[in-house]
Amino acid sequence: MEILDTDGKVLRTQMVTARAGLNGINWDLLLDAPKLVELLTTPPDNPHIWEEERFKDVQIRRITHWGITPQTGIPMASPGKYMVRFTVDGTEYKAPFEVLKDPAVATSVEDLTVSTRTQMRIRDDISQTSTMVNQMEVWRRQIEDHIKANEKKPAIMKSLKDLDNQIWAVENKLVSRSEIHSDDKYFPEAYKVYMNLIWLSGGVGMGASDEAGSIDYRPTDTQMQVLQLIEKDLSAAAAAFDNLLSTTLPAFNKAMKGKVPTIGK
């Protein structure tokens, strides 16, 4: 089942288990969730993190915070016209429908639409951030494995560690050192792009446990100004990430050809 806007853009996708006869399904008005950070590397100051009970038999770690709730970062649809599309055994079925404004909400439809668009903008920023962090985690996990395999080769070890530091310098623009421990609840340092976006999404949207949220209202001028500041940091990190892709990694792989497997493949 897909929910589409009036331009045909897919806003929500979910699988439906059907049975013979009449079927029904409720849409909770939530749109597709953001892509989240998936940590693969081992924090230098916690080399036994993968041995912890919560991470046994798992391949990735999430960044968590006691104030963040599962719905944080997921946009909610505003009142308006939509289309539902079912695809069953390759055949599509479409039908238009309308989401009505709750009469208890005094905010105008226009302001609620601005809220949803802002929530989606933050959601997409979170996804962009996560995509870059997750790629760098893959590279740095490869480096971890190569370091273990080359412990008795100091020159290669140095080159690998230098590259890891270069990648981390970019990743650290998006996530903090304390966040990679996957259990952030003491606010030990200033947040970077990822967690700032998470918290802002709670403020603009449905809340974040410790953040009440303001989904029934138009985003405030301050929230929009904060978003612009975060996106400025995101753009700077994206430029640094592109430099890793275009310059840093190719140079390393060329210099280390035949010594270690290619990083990034």
Beta strands, then each sheet from edge to edge (+ up, - down):
strand 1: 2-4
strand 2: 10-13
strand 3: 80-88
strand 4: 91-99
sheet 1: 2+ 1- 3+ 4-
end
